[in-house]
Structures are given as C-alpha cells and as structure tokens.
Amino acid sequence: WGIPVVGYVQLMEFRPDLFLLQNATNVVLEYLTFKDAPRWTLNLQAHDMIVRYVSVVARRTYGDGHSFLDLTAFNSDGIDLHGSNVHVHDVDIWNQDDCVCVKDRSSNMLLERIHASGVGLTVGSIGHSTVSNITFRNSLLYRSFKGIYMKFRVAKNGPGLIENVLYENITIFEPVQWGLWIGPAQQVDNEHPLGYPCNTQLCSLCWPMLPFAKCLGSKNSRYRNITLRDINIINPLQSPGVIIGSDSAPVEGIVFDNVVVSGKNTPEAIFYQNMDRHELFPGLAYPIHDHYVSPFMLGFYVICILATAALVVLALLWCLGGKRSGYSRIDGKGDNKTKSLRFVLGSIVILAATHSLVIANGTLNKNHYFVCEGVVGGAATGNTRPVPSCFRDETRRRRTWELQL
C-alpha cells in the first residue's frame, strides 16, 4: 500500500486483485488464508459457488479497530461476489473496506456465519443493474467501521434496483462510524480528481463533518422490500446510522423487526469486550510486515507534517501582515484590507468549528438515527428501538402504550 495516502495517490486503483475468478461455474473455495491484497482480495465472478472456511486479513497496525492509518489500505475488499446461487459461510475477514460485498447483477445468495471487521456486510455499490434475493444471517461485525452497508453509485445508463434483501440475526459490536447505512455510496466517484475527495455527485466522504459536504439520495435507483430482523447494535460509537432515499426514488417497503440499539453495560457488551478477537479472527495470528508504518517511518511522517504546518502558519502570518513597498508590515492599526481578511478568515474558522460541533453532537447521539428521509412504507416492528423517524411505529412498546390509553 506504500506510504499512507501517498501510496494511493501514486497508484489509485491501478493495482491487482489478489485472487480473480471469472466466468466460472460449480466452484468450491475452502481452507485458505488471503493476506494483504494490493486491492480487492477475492474478486469472484461465478455461478453455483461455495466459499467456506476462508480467512482474509488486510491491516497496517495491531490495533483493535480501524484507525486512520489502517484505513489507508484503501480498496482492500474482502470477498466481492458477482453471480448467482452462491453460498458463503464460516469465513472471517479483517480488512479496511467492504468485508463481504455483493456486486452488480447478482441474485440468490446466502451469506452466513461470518465474522467481519471492516466497512461492513455490503450490497453495492450498485449502478444500472438489479440485485435480488440476498440473505446475510447469523453473523458478527466486531468493531467494524460500518456495519450493515447498502449503497448505490451514480447510475449513468439507467436506474438500479436492490430488492428482496434480508439481514437476519446479526450482532454489530461497537461500530466506529455507522451501525447501519442504507442509501448512496459514501465514496469518491470517478467524476472528480483525487484533489477533491470531499466533492462527489451523491455522498461525500467528508459528510457530515464539513459544512460544504453533501449526501443525497439516488435520483433514479431504488431499494424495495428490505428487511432487517433481529439486529443487535451494541454500544455504537456514534449514531446508529442513516437511511437516505429521495422523493423521486424512495426506499420502499423497508422493515426493521427487532432492530435494537443497546449500551456498553449490557451483558452482551461485556461478553464481547472480554472476548479474545483472535478466537473470532484466526487470520490475525499472522504478523504484519509493512515497513511503511514502522515506528521510524511514523516518526518521520510526524516531523514532515509538523514542518509543513509550521510553513503554512508562517505563510499566513506573512500574508496577513500585508506586503507594502517591498517589505512586510504588521502594525497596531493595520489597513482595511488586512482587517477584512482577518475578519473573513476568523469567521470561516468559527463557522466551521461551530458546524463541526453541532454535527458531532448529532452523530454522537446514540438514541436517534442521524438521518432518515426518502422512505415510503417503512415500518418498525417487534422490539425495535429507537424507531427511525421516517418509519411507522408498529412496535410492541407502541401497541402496549395504545392499549394503556
């Protein structure tokens, strides 16, 4: 992966997949470990396929989670699936992108007994195609960056459709960012150069923390008949998640049945806090060999960052002081232009800081979904809590309250 961030800038996505399978049928892939893929780990394009007893590892540190340094191993997808009649079971994946990912034109897949930590159990990103009859069940997401992740990218040649998808009996323990994400793909799209990572047609990587970043529902691609049943989100570090559709392409017929968010002092939370993650992820037993993140190199990066920051500050001070007749001057009064520039820069800093604090307060609210919009016919049933604001409340608690009235 090279120098963090710099390595990606150099090669972007022009890196090989570790294992590529194309136009295959009647495949069994089992009892293998795949480590440190340059890009996607398993790119499987097949029909009538079984993947079982496989470990995938892609990490840069020994940390128990996903730091910024780990996440610089961009595009290190675990198992990417294109095809039909696929059964994936009893696999463990620790990576820095989609863990198990169902891609375009896929159908009839059962994915179960998965231990994963990365950017989630994913359907997408889907463009101009249909994905249907997908089931994830009986799985654990352990300190994953995202949990359940469904996403559309911009569909240039026509609408996309994701329908008849079931997530069932899934535990999401301490998700770092969002426990659930159903909406647009949060990513850099190919329409913008790398110099503008916060600019995108649908949903920015910088959303919601930067005031100019946006996240919009797809205008022409739809979710239909999506069910989440018996989902336990334990001690999310931020809001439980987001559900984003649009007026022209709403999320239709989505059901949350026993989707429960719980805190850090529950028996389930204590159980996973005390669990040895190496029992969940046998692939973590392999050592890390990445000299770009050695202690010496990390110290070098820090020195470079501090030196760059110091030069930027000095340049700003020089500019703010004003340049007159070949020399710099900063006096008590200053001229009107300098005062105006200082006022504008100060206002921008204050507004950006205020916006970030407000947004942070919202994302850190574990009792509410951060965004719920563009949903038609959404229903919360069973013991679901909290109930997303754009869903009908058909929970047992609601019915009990009505009976008491």
N, C-alpha and C positions, 0 to 999 in steps of 0.2 A: 504493500500500500504506500510505501515511500514516506517522505516527511509528512506529518499530519497536515491535511488540507492541501499543501503544496503538491503532494503526490497525485491527488485527484485532479488538480488544475492542469498538471502536465499531461495526464493520460485520459482524464474524464472517463467515459465508458468504453474506451477502446482497450479493453482488457479481456482476456479469455475466460470463459466459464471453466470451472474445474472438471465438470463431467457433463457432457452434452449427449442426449439421446434423441434422435429424430426419426419420424415415420416408422415407429416400432409397434409391434403387437405382441401380446402374450409374453409379458416381461415380468420377471421376479428379481428384485434388487434387495439383497439382505446381507446382514452381518458385515457391514463395512463402516469405517470411520473416515470422514472427509474433513480436512483441516485447512484453514487459511486460504480460502479460494480468492484469486485475484478479483473476481467479480461474482457472478452467481455460482453457488456451489453445485447444485443439481438442477440442470435445465432439462426437464423430461417431457418430451412430446410423444405421447404414446396412447394406445387404447388397450384395454384389458391388461392392466398393470397392477402389481402388488409391490409396495415398498415397505419393508419391515426390518426391525432390529438394526437401525442405522443411526449413527451419531454424526452430528455436524457441529464444528467449532470454528468460530472466527472472532477473535478478540485480541486486543492490544495490551490489556492490563489484567492483573489478577483480581481486580475489583469485583465486589458482589453487586453488580448492577451495570449501568451503561452511562459512563461519563462522556463528556465531550470528546476526550481523547479516544475512547473506544469507538464512538460513533463516527470517527473519521475513516473507519474502514467501510466507506460508502459502498452501497450496492452489493453487499455480501449476503444476498438472499440465501436462505437455507434450501428448501425444496420448492421449486417452481414447476407447476403442473399445467400442461396443455393436453387436453384429450377427453376421453370418456371411459366410464367403467373402471375407475381407479380406486384402489383401497390402500390407504397409508395407515399403518398402526405400529405402536410400540417403537417410537423414534424419540430421540432427544436432540434439541437444537439450541445452541447458544451462539447468537450472531448479532449483527448490527443493522439489519434491515428486515424485510419480511421473513418470518420464520418458515411457515408453510403458506404458499401463495397459489391460488387458483387463477389462471390467466384466461385470456380471451378464448371464446368458442369452446368452452368446457362444459361437461354435463355428467351427471350420475357419478358423483364421487363421495366416498365415505372416508373421513379422516378422524382417527380416534386414538385414544391413549397416547397423547403427545405431551411431552414435557418441553416447554419452549420459553426462551427469553430473548427478546429482540424487538422487532417492530410489529409483532403480532401474528395471529392466525387470520390470514388475509384473503379476501376476494378482490382482485384488482391489481393494478388499475386496469379498468375495462374501457375500451373505446367503442368502435362501431361493431358490436357483436353481442351475442346473447350467452349468458351463463345461467344454468338452471340445475336444480336438484343437487344441491351441495349440502353435506352434513358434516359439521365438526362436533365431536362429542367426547365426554369423559376425558378431559384434558386439563393440564395445569399450565398457567402462564406465571412464571416466577420472576418478580421484579423486572418485568418487561417494560420497554419504553412505551409502547402501545399494547393494548390487549386485543380485543376484537376489532378488526380493521376492514372496512368495506369502502371501496373508492372507485370513482370514475375519473378518467382523464378527459381532456377535450376530445370529443368525437367529431373529427373533421368531415367524414364521409357519410354521416348519418347517425341516428340515435343508438344508444346502447341499452341493454336490459339485463338486470340481475334479478332473478325471480326464484321463488321456492328454495330459500336458503334457511337452514336450521342450525343454530348453535345451541347445544344442549349439555347440561351438567359440566360446566367449565368454571374453574376457580382461577381468578385473576388476583394474585397476591402482590400488593404494593406496586401498582403500575406507576412508572415515573412521570409520564405525561398524561395520557388519557386512557381510561379503562375501556371505553367504547368509542369508536369513531365510525359513523355511517354518513357518508357524504362525498364531497370531492376529494381527489387525491391531494394531500398536502406535500407538495414537491416542487422542484424547479422543472418547468417544462422546456421543451426544445425550442420554443419561440423566443427565448431570451438568453443572452450570453451569460456566462458564469459571473460576469461582473455585476449582475443584478439578481442575486439569489433571492431577494425579497419580492421580486416582481414576477407575477405569473398570471395566467388567464383565469384560473379558478381559485386555488387556495395557496397562499404563500407559506413558506417555511417559517417566516417571521411573524405570522399571525398567532396569537392576538397581541403580542408584546409590543410591536412597533405601530405607531398611530397610522402610518400610511399603508400598512399591510392589509390585504383583504382576503376574505374567504367566502366564496359564492357557491351556491348550489348549481349543479349542472342545468343548463337550459333545455337539454333535449334527451338526456339519459335518465332512466327510471329504475327505482327499486320497487319490487312488487312481491308481496307475501313473504316477508322476512320475519322469522320467529326466533326470539332468544328465550330459552327456557332453563330454569334452574342455574342461573348465572350468579356467582358469588364474587363480588369485587371487595377485596379485603384491604382496608386502610389505603385508599388511593392517596398519592402524594399531592394531587390536585383535584379538580372537579372530576366526577365520574366520567364525563365525556360530552360528546356533541352529536347531534343528529341534524343534518342540514340537507333539505331539499330546496325546491324553488317553486314559484307559482306555476310556471309552465311545465315543470317535470317534478311533481311532488313525490315524496316517499309514500307509497300506497300499501295499506293493509299490513302495517308492522305491528307485532305483538311482543310485549315484554311480559313474560309469565314467570313469576318468582325471580325477578332480577333484583338482587338485594345488595346494597352497599353497607358494609359493616366497618367498625373501627378497629383500632390497634390492640384493644384489650380483650377481644373476644377469644374464646378457646381456639378457634380456627387460626386466628392471627398468631397466637402464642405458639401453636403447633408448628407453623411454617417458619416462624422466627428462630426456633430451636433446631430446625432440620438442617442436616448437612447437605448442601447443594450438590456435592459430588455423588451422593446417592441418587439424586434426580437426574444428573447430567454426567454420565460416565466419561464423556468426551473431554471434560475439564481436567482429567488426570494428565493430559498431555501438556508438557511445558511450553512456554511462549518463547519463540525465537524471533524477535523483532528489534533489531539494533537501532532502528529509528526512534524508539521510545525508551532507550536505555537511560539510566539516571544522568549520565554525562550529556547526552543529547537533549534531554528535557531541560537541564540547566542552561545549555546553550540557547535553546529556544526562548527561555525566560529572559535572558540577557538581551537577545535581539528584540524582543517585544518591548522591554523597558526602554531600550535605547531609541527605538522608533517612536514610542510615546513621548519621550523627552524632546526629540527633534520636532514633533508635531506641536507640542506646547510652546516651544521656543519660537517656532514659525508664527503661531497665532499671536503670541505676545508682540512679536516684531510688527505684524500687520496691524494689530490694534493700536500700537503706539503711533502709527502714522509715519509716512515717509515724506520728508519735505527737503527740498533743495539738496538732495544727495545724502542727507543724514536722517537718523531716526530720532523722534522726539516724543516723549511722554511727559506732559505737564499736568498740573492740578486741574486746569480748566479743560484742556482738550478742545478740538474743534467739533462742530455739529455733526460732521460725517462720522468721526470716531465714536461720539456718544451714541449716535443712531445705530452704528454697527454693534456696539456693545449691548445696547438695549435689545436689538433683534436676536443676537446670539444668546443672551441671557434668557429671553422669553422662550426661545426654542428649547433650551435646556430645561427650563421649569415646566413647560407644557409636556415635553417628552417624559420627564420624570413623573409628573402627575398622572399622565396617561398610563404609564407602566405600573404605578402603584394601584390605580383603580382596576386595571386589568388583572394584576396579580391577585388582588383581593377576590376577584371573581373566580379566577382559575383555582384558587386555593380553597374555595368554598366546597366542601365535600358533600354538602347536603342538597345540592342542586346541580342539574346538568347545565353546563356553561351556555350552550346554545341548543334550542330545539325549535326548528322552524321548517316550513315547507313540508308538513306531514298531513296526509289525508287518511282518515280511518285508523289512526294509531290507537292502540288500547294497552293499558297496563292491567294485568290480572294477577290472581294469586296473592302472594305477599310482597309484590314488588314495592320497593321503597329506595330512594324517593321516586315519585311518579314524574316523568318528564312533562314539562308544562304544556306541550302541544299534543298530549295523549288524553284519551278518555280514561278517567279513573274508575276501573271496574274491580278494584282490589277488594280483598276480604275486609280490610280495615274500613274502606268506604261503605261497603254494604252493612257492616256492623253498626257504623255510625248512623246510617239512614234508619236502621231498624230501631235504634235507641230513640231517635227523634219521634 
